[in-house]
Amino acid sequence: MDKKKRIKELVEILNKAAKSYYVDAVEIMPNIEYDKLYDELLELEKETNVVLSNSPTQNVGYEIAGELPKKAHESPMLSLDKTKSVEDLREWLGDNKALLSWKMDGLTIVLTYRDGELAEAVTRGNGTIGEVITNNAKNFQNIPLKIEFKGELILRGEAIIKYSDFKRINDAIEDAAAKYKNPRNLCSGSVRQLNPAVTKSRMVYCNIFNVVKADGIDFENSKAKQFEWVKSEGFDVVEYKFTDSKSIADDIAEFESKIESNDIPSDGLVLLLDDIALGERLGSTSKFPRNAMAFKWSDERQITKLKYIEWSPSRTGLINPVAVFEPVELEGTTVSRASLHNVSIFEDLMLGVGDEISVYKANMIIPQVYENLTKSNTEKVPDTCPACGSHASIKQDNESKVLLCTNPDCQIKHIKQYALMASRDALNIDGLSESTLEKFLSKGFIKNDSDIFKLDRYKDEIINMEGFGKRSYEKLMAALEEAKHTNVARFLYSLGINGIGSANAKMIAKYFDNDIDKIITAGKDELLEIEGIGEVLANSIVEFFKDSKNIENVKSLREILIFEAEESAGSDSFAGKVFVITGSLEHFTNRNELKELIEKNGGKVSGSVSSKTNFLINNDTASNSSKNKKAKELGVEIISEEDFLKLLEG
């Protein structure tokens, strides 16, 4: 590829990944892959002398999004230059003394104190403009709201959620798809909440790593003295230690030995010159300050041999490639498998049995294939499903190619479908796991959805199955009996209609007054009238109920299930009305509480303003937020909570 074209391609890829990471709090590319592409871009820019204006090597941030107020920073918040070489750090440090500390992996916050009180908190944003999150910062676990110092004080710190709290929060989420990917993503969403009560519940901490301004305080030209003074005012600072060029290798090794026990997420170390005046004289480039350098450990990589590619089918028909290789030790655990995610990545790696591959753990957690060293390219994408033997075809899904099983009766699809049916938000059948369902299917106990409720026909066989017994059987029967009592929304979700989640199912059931027959016969145009249902979902529902097998399945289940009305303690005063909620709330603990009240009174709540919206609830009715602007364009009435409560009272 032409070098200039490659530069343009890399800038596009890296900017997309960075925007997703910094603005949307979604990681679409592992750090190690980003760094690899960034370094490639840097080399090409040096080689060709071509630097695009939007190159990530020249810019420090990305346009911020959202509805929080914006604020320009007093001084730009630059990134840190980085290295993976201890020798580079030693050479950079020279004869100077420095502080070595964790490079915390959270969200950078600027805290401003005036007259001894927290006056403002602003996120890093794009490095020039951030979002004001003062009310949320007041709910952080460890920053003082009042301090002894009365002058203006501006601090920079990293908002983080500890690994232990991250695990606690994720463990409470039963839906695997809804779990947070990592502490940073959770922290970013928690800090930028419109409801401070959510921030408080997430246990966010903020550790200080820099003093921007402290009126009248003499730090004796020492960053370490700054840190000590900040601690004396009641703040927590990042863990650090003094170092120099002689001891830096040992000091880095000491930090490395603490990685596994460190409860604070980090993605490397920071080396900061202790001499404040020297740092000021050195100044900065357009992107990096010259008084500090980041150090990142290279992800531990191991060379191993590929044994085979396992193609793993799912309920939706997707068949995902998994690399199975000779076991290796990575980050203290034995690893022998790594997802390749899709056909595009599989093809790019040019894999073959026996190939030497380099594997690592992304974020020290998720096994990944870094590169293929031998590229025999002998493994091909299968044209049949490994579960049922039916034809499998490659299709384009956004920017990636995926493999799909075309057989609607594929057994794996059925296992996954039955597991969805038994899930908590569907029919909630306790004790019916995927492994149990696989055993029942292999023995011919289940051939369709309704057979799940007829497992009592196989009492003796089930009791004598490995892992079962009389007590397990009786518990399963009790769970099945209880699951027969359900409602239309749960039932609709349990059918596994492509794209229809629990929330959509509730909206559809409510729109059709919990009448299953009306849902089955609904046309596309009628479905499009429902808030939140677009072309894709409407087509999905219509196509599902066109299938005679699906209709027969629904009929069989309806003969077994007992449909009960959902509990309601409201009225129909908001019947047919669609609300959108935005901004902070004063009369309700959180948005869910307000949402439930609207729904109990017959209304619907949507996430975005459209022509179907009747009311936008926003206490700041005059704000220039995107939702307010959209509402004004469409003639949607903007009301405050007070107005809403008056509407409710009639």
C-alpha positions in Angstrom: 0.0 0.0 0.0 1.1 3.5 -0.8 2.7 5.1 2.4 0.5 8.2 2.2 -2.6 6.1 1.9 -1.5 4.1 4.8 -1.0 7.2 6.9 -4.6 8.4 6.1 -5.9 4.9 6.9 -4.1 4.8 10.3 -5.3 8.3 11.3 -8.9 7.2 10.6 -8.6 3.9 12.5 -6.8 5.5 15.5 -9.1 8.5 15.8 -12.2 6.2 15.7 -10.7 4.1 18.5 -9.7 7.1 20.6 -13.1 8.8 20.3 -14.8 5.6 21.3 -12.4 5.2 24.3 -12.4 8.8 25.6 -15.8 10.1 24.6 -18.1 7.0 24.5 -16.2 5.0 27.2 -16.3 2.0 24.9 -13.0 0.1 24.1 -13.2 -1.2 20.6 -9.4 -1.8 20.3 -7.0 -3.3 22.8 -4.3 -0.9 24.1 -1.6 -3.1 22.7 -3.1 -2.9 19.2 -3.6 0.9 19.5 0.0 1.4 20.5 1.2 -0.8 17.7 -0.7 1.2 15.1 0.3 4.5 16.7 4.0 3.6 16.5 3.5 2.6 12.9 1.9 5.9 12.1 4.7 7.8 13.9 7.4 6.0 11.9 5.6 6.7 8.6 5.2 10.4 9.5 8.9 10.7 10.2 9.8 8.7 7.0 7.5 10.7 4.6 7.4 14.0 6.4 3.6 13.9 5.9 1.6 14.8 9.0 -2.2 15.2 8.7 -3.8 18.0 10.7 -6.1 15.5 12.5 -3.3 13.0 13.2 -3.5 11.5 16.8 0.3 12.2 17.0 -0.6 15.9 17.0 -3.8 16.1 18.9 -4.4 15.5 22.6 -8.2 14.9 22.7 -11.5 14.5 20.9 -14.7 16.4 20.7 -16.7 15.9 23.9 -20.3 14.8 23.7 -23.2 14.7 26.1 -25.4 17.1 28.0 -23.3 18.2 30.9 -22.2 21.8 31.0 -18.8 22.6 29.3 -15.9 24.5 30.7 -12.5 25.5 29.2 -9.4 24.4 31.2 -7.1 27.1 32.6 -4.2 25.3 31.0 -4.3 22.5 28.4 -4.3 19.0 29.7 -1.7 17.2 27.6 -1.0 13.5 27.1 2.3 11.9 28.3 5.0 10.7 25.9 5.6 7.0 26.6 8.2 4.2 26.4 8.4 0.5 27.2 12.2 0.7 27.7 13.8 1.2 31.1 17.0 2.3 29.3 15.0 5.1 27.6 13.7 6.3 31.0 17.3 6.2 32.5 18.6 8.2 29.6 15.7 10.7 29.8 16.2 11.1 33.6 20.0 11.7 33.4 21.3 13.1 36.8 17.9 14.4 37.9 15.8 13.0 40.7 12.2 12.1 40.0 9.0 10.6 41.4 7.9 7.2 40.1 4.1 6.5 40.5 1.3 4.4 39.2 -0.3 5.6 35.9 -3.9 5.3 37.1 -6.4 4.1 34.5 -9.6 6.1 35.1 -10.9 9.5 34.2 -8.8 12.7 34.8 -10.6 15.4 36.8 -9.6 19.0 37.6 -10.7 20.1 41.1 -10.9 23.8 41.9 -11.2 25.1 45.5 -11.9 28.7 46.5 -12.3 30.0 50.1 -11.6 26.6 51.4 -14.5 24.9 49.6 -14.8 22.7 46.4 -16.0 25.2 43.8 -15.8 23.2 40.6 -14.9 19.8 39.2 -14.3 19.4 35.4 -13.4 16.3 33.4 -10.4 16.2 31.1 -12.7 16.1 28.0 -10.7 16.8 24.9 -7.8 18.4 26.9 -9.0 21.9 26.2 -12.7 21.8 27.2 -14.2 19.4 29.7 -17.5 18.7 31.3 -18.6 20.2 34.6 -19.3 17.4 37.1 -19.2 19.3 40.4 -22.3 17.7 42.0 -21.0 14.3 41.1 -17.5 15.0 42.5 -19.1 15.9 45.8 -20.2 12.3 46.0 -16.7 10.8 45.4 -15.5 8.7 48.4 -12.3 10.5 49.3 -12.2 14.2 48.3 -12.7 16.8 51.0 -15.6 19.3 50.4 -13.9 21.8 52.7 -10.2 22.4 53.3 -8.1 24.6 55.6 -6.3 26.4 52.7 -8.4 29.5 51.7 -6.5 30.5 48.5 -7.4 29.3 45.0 -6.3 25.7 44.6 -6.4 23.8 41.3 -5.6 20.1 41.4 -5.6 17.3 38.9 -6.5 13.8 39.9 -7.7 10.5 38.5 -11.2 9.3 39.3 -11.1 5.5 39.6 -13.3 2.6 40.7 -11.3 0.0 42.5 -11.1 -3.6 41.2 -12.9 -4.9 44.3 -15.8 -2.5 43.8 -15.9 -3.2 40.0 -16.2 -6.9 40.8 -19.0 -6.3 43.3 -21.0 -4.1 40.9 -20.5 -6.5 38.0 -21.4 -9.6 40.1 -24.8 -8.0 40.8 -25.6 -7.8 37.1 -27.0 -11.2 36.0 -27.2 -10.4 32.2 -23.7 -11.2 30.9 -24.2 -8.7 28.0 -24.9 -5.9 30.4 -21.8 -6.3 32.5 -19.1 -3.6 32.3 -16.0 -4.4 30.3 -13.5 -2.9 32.7 -13.2 -0.4 35.7 -12.4 2.5 33.5 -15.6 2.2 31.4 -17.6 1.9 34.6 -15.9 4.9 36.1 -16.3 7.1 33.1 -20.1 6.4 33.0 -20.3 6.9 36.8 -18.5 10.2 36.8 -20.4 11.6 33.9 -23.9 10.7 35.3 -26.6 13.3 35.2 -27.8 11.9 38.5 -25.3 12.3 41.4 -27.0 9.5 43.4 -25.7 7.0 40.8 -22.2 8.4 41.2 -22.4 7.9 44.9 -23.5 4.3 44.6 -20.6 3.4 42.4 -17.8 4.2 45.0 -15.7 6.5 42.9 -12.3 7.6 44.4 -10.1 10.4 43.2 -6.3 10.4 43.8 -4.4 13.6 43.1 -1.3 13.5 40.8 -0.6 17.2 40.1 -0.9 20.7 41.5 -1.8 23.3 38.9 -2.1 26.2 41.2 -1.9 26.9 44.9 -1.9 30.6 45.7 1.1 31.7 47.9 2.4 28.2 48.8 6.2 27.7 48.6 6.8 24.1 47.7 10.6 24.5 47.9 10.9 23.6 44.2 9.9 20.0 44.8 7.0 18.0 43.4 7.4 15.6 46.4 6.8 18.6 48.8 3.7 19.4 46.7 2.3 15.9 47.3 3.0 16.1 51.0 1.2 19.4 51.3 -1.7 18.1 49.3 -2.0 15.1 51.7 -1.9 17.5 54.7 -5.0 19.2 53.3 -6.9 15.9 53.4 -6.5 14.5 49.9 -5.3 11.1 48.8 -2.4 11.2 46.3 -1.1 8.6 43.9 1.3 6.1 45.4 4.9 7.2 44.5 8.5 6.8 45.5 11.7 8.8 44.9 14.0 7.4 42.2 17.1 8.2 40.1 18.9 6.7 37.1 20.8 4.2 39.4 17.7 2.8 41.2 15.0 3.2 38.5 15.2 -0.4 37.2 14.8 -1.8 40.7 12.0 0.6 41.5 10.1 -0.3 38.4 10.5 -4.0 39.4 9.1 -3.2 42.8 6.0 -1.6 41.3 5.7 -4.6 38.9 5.6 -7.0 41.9 2.6 -5.1 43.3 0.4 -5.3 40.1 -1.6 -8.3 41.1 -2.3 -7.0 44.7 -3.0 -3.4 43.6 -6.7 -2.6 43.9 -6.4 0.5 41.9 -6.6 0.1 38.1 -3.4 1.2 36.4 -1.9 0.8 32.9 1.8 1.6 33.6 3.9 4.1 35.6 4.7 7.8 35.4 8.2 9.3 35.9 7.9 12.9 37.0 10.8 15.3 37.6 11.0 16.4 41.2 12.5 19.8 40.2 9.6 22.1 39.5 11.6 25.0 38.0 13.4 22.6 35.6 10.1 21.2 34.5 8.8 24.7 33.8 11.9 25.6 31.8 11.6 22.4 29.7 8.0 23.4 28.8 6.1 21.1 26.4 5.5 20.1 22.8 2.1 20.6 21.3 1.1 17.3 22.8 3.4 16.3 25.6 4.8 18.0 28.7 8.6 17.6 28.9 8.8 17.1 32.7 7.2 13.6 32.7 7.3 10.3 30.8 4.9 7.4 30.9 6.3 3.8 31.2 4.1 0.9 30.0 5.0 -2.7 30.6 4.9 -4.7 27.4 2.0 -7.1 27.7 3.5 -10.5 28.5 3.6 -12.5 25.3 4.3 -16.1 24.8 5.0 -18.1 21.6 3.0 -21.2 21.2 1.7 -23.5 18.4 -1.8 -23.4 17.0 -3.5 -26.8 17.5 -6.7 -26.1 15.6 -9.5 -23.5 15.0 -12.8 -24.2 16.8 -15.8 -22.7 15.2 -18.4 -22.0 17.9 -22.1 -21.5 17.0 -24.5 -19.2 18.9 -28.3 -18.8 19.2 -28.3 -16.1 16.6 -26.6 -18.3 14.1 -23.2 -16.6 14.3 -20.3 -19.1 14.2 -17.3 -17.5 15.9 -13.7 -18.6 15.4 -11.6 -19.6 18.5 -7.9 -20.3 18.4 -6.9 -23.4 20.4 -3.2 -23.7 21.1 -0.7 -25.5 23.2 -1.1 -24.3 26.8 1.1 -21.4 28.0 1.5 -19.4 31.2 0.3 -15.8 30.9 0.0 -13.4 33.8 0.1 -16.3 36.3 -2.6 -18.5 34.7 -2.5 -21.3 32.1 -4.1 -20.3 28.8 -5.0 -22.5 25.8 -7.8 -20.6 23.9 -8.4 -17.2 22.5 -11.4 -15.8 20.6 -10.6 -14.5 17.1 -14.0 -12.6 17.1 -14.9 -12.8 13.5 -14.0 -14.0 10.0 -12.1 -10.7 9.1 -9.7 -11.1 12.0 -9.3 -14.8 11.2 -8.4 -14.1 7.6 -6.0 -11.3 8.5 -4.0 -13.6 10.7 -3.5 -16.2 7.9 -3.6 -19.1 10.3 -2.8 -22.8 9.9 -2.4 -25.8 12.2 1.1 -25.9 13.6 1.7 -22.1 13.0 3.8 -20.3 15.6 1.6 -17.6 17.2 2.2 -14.9 19.7 -0.5 -14.7 22.4 -1.1 -12.2 25.3 -3.7 -11.1 27.7 -5.4 -7.8 26.8 -5.5 -5.7 29.9 -3.9 -8.7 31.7 -7.3 -10.4 31.5 -8.5 -11.5 28.1 -6.4 -13.9 26.0 -5.8 -12.6 22.4 -3.7 -13.7 19.5 -1.2 -10.8 18.8 0.3 -12.1 15.6 1.0 -15.2 13.5 4.7 -15.7 13.0 4.6 -18.3 10.3 1.4 -17.5 8.3 0.9 -20.9 6.6 -2.7 -19.8 5.7 -3.9 -23.4 5.4 -7.0 -23.0 7.7 -10.0 -22.0 5.7 -13.4 -20.7 6.8 -15.8 -23.7 6.9 -18.8 -23.8 4.6 -20.9 -26.0 7.0 -22.1 -25.5 10.6 -20.0 -27.6 13.0 -23.1 -28.3 15.1 -25.6 -29.4 12.5 -23.7 -29.8 9.2 -25.9 -27.4 7.3 -24.6 -24.7 4.9 -22.8 -21.8 6.5 -22.4 -18.5 4.7 -20.2 -15.4 5.1 -22.0 -12.1 5.5 -20.9 -8.5 6.0 -21.8 -7.1 9.4 -20.9 -3.4 9.6 -17.1 -3.4 9.0 -16.5 -7.1 9.6 -17.2 -10.4 7.9 -19.1 -13.0 10.0 -20.0 -16.6 9.5 -23.7 -17.7 9.8 -25.4 -21.0 10.0 -28.4 -21.0 7.7 -30.3 -23.9 9.3 -33.2 -22.6 11.5 -33.3 -26.0 13.3 -29.6 -26.1 14.3 -29.4 -27.8 17.7 -27.0 -25.2 19.1 -29.4 -22.5 18.2 -32.1 -24.4 20.1 -29.9 -24.8 23.2 -29.2 -21.1 23.2 -32.9 -20.3 22.5 -34.1 -22.6 25.4 -31.5 -20.9 27.6 -33.0 -17.5 26.7 -36.5 -18.8 27.4 -35.4 -20.0 30.9 -33.5 -16.7 31.7 -34.6 -14.4 34.5 -36.2 -11.7 32.3 -38.1 -14.3 30.3 -39.9 -17.3 32.0 -37.4 -17.4 34.8 -36.9 -21.2 35.1 -34.4 -21.8 37.9 -32.1 -24.8 37.4 -32.3 -25.0 33.6 -28.8 -24.2 32.5 -27.2 -24.6 29.0 -25.4 -27.7 30.1 -28.6 -29.3 31.5 -30.5 -28.3 28.3 -27.7 -29.9 26.2 -28.1 -33.2 28.1 -31.9 -33.1 27.7 -31.7 -32.4 24.0 -29.1 -35.2 23.4 -31.5 -37.7 25.1 -34.5 -36.4 23.0 -36.4 -35.0 25.9 -36.9 -31.6 24.3 -37.9 -31.1 20.6 -39.7 -27.8 20.9 -40.4 -25.0 23.5 -43.4 -26.6 25.0 -41.5 -29.8 25.7 -39.7 -28.0 28.5 -42.9 -28.1 30.5 -43.4 -31.8 29.9 -40.1 -33.0 31.4 -42.1 -34.9 34.0 -42.6 -37.6 31.3 -38.9 -38.5 31.9 -38.9 -38.5 35.7 -36.9 -41.7 36.1 -34.4 -40.9 33.4 -33.7 -37.5 34.8 -33.4 -38.7 38.4 -30.8 -41.2 37.3 -28.8 -38.8 35.2 -25.3 -37.8 36.3 -25.5 -34.6 38.4 -29.2 -35.1 39.1 -31.2 -36.9 41.8 -34.7 -36.9 43.3 -34.2 -33.5 45.0 -32.8 -31.8 41.9 -35.7 -33.2 39.9 -38.3 -32.0 42.4 -36.7 -28.5 42.4 -36.8 -28.4 38.6 -40.5 -29.4 38.6 -41.3 -26.7 41.1 -39.5 -24.1 39.1 -41.4 -25.2 35.9 -44.7 -25.0 37.7 -43.9 -21.5 38.9 -42.7 -20.4 35.5 -46.1 -21.3 34.0 -47.5 -18.1 35.7 -46.1 -15.3 33.6 -47.1 -12.2 31.6 -47.3 -11.3 28.0 -44.1 -9.2 28.0 -42.0 -12.0 29.5 -43.5 -14.5 27.1 -42.8 -12.2 24.1 -39.2 -11.8 25.1 -38.9 -15.6 25.7 -39.7 -16.3 22.0 -36.2 -15.1 21.0 -37.4 -12.7 18.2 -34.3 -11.2 16.7 -33.6 -7.8 18.2 -36.4 -7.9 20.7 -35.1 -7.4 24.3 -36.9 -7.3 27.6 -37.6 -3.5 27.4 -38.9 -3.7 23.8 -41.2 -6.6 24.8 -42.7 -4.6 27.6 -43.5 -1.6 25.3 -45.0 -3.9 22.7 -47.2 -5.7 25.2 -48.4 -2.5 26.7 -49.2 -0.9 23.3 -51.4 -3.9 22.4 -53.0 -4.1 25.8 -51.4 -7.4 26.6 -53.3 -9.0 23.7 -51.1 -11.7 22.2 -53.4 -12.2 19.1 -53.1 -8.5 18.3 -49.3 -8.8 18.5 -49.2 -11.8 16.3 -51.3 -10.2 13.6 -49.8 -6.7 13.8 -48.6 -5.2 10.5 -45.3 -3.3 10.0 -47.0 0.1 9.9 -48.8 -0.5 13.2 -45.6 -1.7 14.9 -43.8 1.4 13.7 -46.2 3.5 15.7 -44.7 2.1 18.9 -42.0 4.3 20.4 -38.6 2.6 20.1 -39.6 0.2 17.3 -38.0 1.0 13.9 -37.9 -0.6 10.5 -35.5 -3.4 11.5 -37.4 -4.5 14.6 -40.8 -4.2 12.9 -39.7 -6.4 10.1 -38.2 -8.9 12.5 -41.5 -9.2 14.4 -43.6 -9.5 11.2 -41.2 -12.1 9.7 -41.2 -14.1 13.0 -45.0 -14.5 13.1 -45.2 -15.3 9.4 -43.4 -18.6 10.1 -45.9 -21.4 10.6 -43.5 -23.2 12.9 -43.3 -20.2 15.2 -47.1 -19.9 15.2 -47.4 -23.5 16.2 -44.8 -23.1 18.9 -46.7 -20.1 20.3 -50.0 -22.0 20.2 -48.5 -24.9 22.2 -47.0 -22.6 24.8 -50.3 -20.7 25.3 -52.0 -23.9 26.1 -49.6 -24.4 29.0 -48.9 -20.9 30.3 -51.2 -18.9 32.6 -51.0 -15.2 31.7 -51.3 -12.8 34.6 -51.7 -9.0 34.5 -48.6 -7.0 35.5 -49.0 -5.3 38.9 -50.0 -1.7 38.6 -50.6 1.0 41.2 -51.3 3.8 38.9 -53.9 5.2 36.5 -54.3 5.7 32.7 -53.7 9.5 33.0 -50.7 9.2 30.7 -52.2 6.6 28.3 -50.7 7.0 24.8 -48.2 9.7 26.0 -44.5 9.4 25.3 -42.0 11.1 27.6 -38.2 11.6 27.3 -36.2 12.4 30.5 -33.0 14.5 30.5 -30.9 16.5 32.9 -30.6 16.2 36.7 -33.6 15.4 38.9 -34.8 17.1 42.1 -38.0 15.2 43.1 -36.9 11.7 42.2 -33.9 9.6 43.4 -33.1 8.5 39.8 -34.6 8.3 36.3 -35.8 4.7 36.9 -38.1 6.0 39.7 -39.6 8.6 37.4 -39.8 6.1 34.5 -41.7 3.6 36.6 -44.2 6.3 37.7 -44.9 7.3 34.1 -45.4 3.7 33.1 -47.7 2.9 36.0 -49.9 5.7 34.8 -50.1 4.4 31.2 -47.3 6.4 29.6 -44.1 5.3 27.8 -40.5 6.5 28.2 -38.1 6.8 25.3 -34.4 7.6 25.2 -34.5 10.1 22.4 -36.8 12.9 21.2 -38.7 12.1 18.0 -42.0 13.2 16.3 -43.7 10.6 18.6 -42.6 12.3 21.8 -45.3 14.3 23.7 -43.2 15.7 26.6 -39.5 16.3 27.3 -38.9 16.5 31.0 -36.0 18.8 31.8 -35.7 21.1 34.8 -33.5 23.4 32.7 -36.2 24.2 30.1 -34.1 27.0 28.6 -30.9 25.0 28.1 -29.3 24.6 24.7 -28.8 20.8 25.1 -29.3 18.7 22.0 -32.5 17.2 23.3 -34.0 20.6 24.0 -33.0 21.8 20.5 -34.6 18.7 19.0 -37.8 19.2 21.0 -38.1 22.8 19.9 -37.6 21.9 16.3 -40.4 19.2 16.5 -42.7 21.3 18.6 -42.4 18.9 21.6 -43.4 20.5 24.9 -40.6 20.9 27.4 -41.7 20.6 31.0 -40.0 20.6 34.4 -40.5 18.1 37.2 -42.9 20.5 38.8 -44.9 20.7 35.6 -44.9 16.9 35.4 -46.3 16.5 38.9 -49.0 19.0 38.1 -50.0 16.9 35.1 -50.0 13.8 37.2 -52.4 15.5 39.7 -54.7 16.3 36.9 
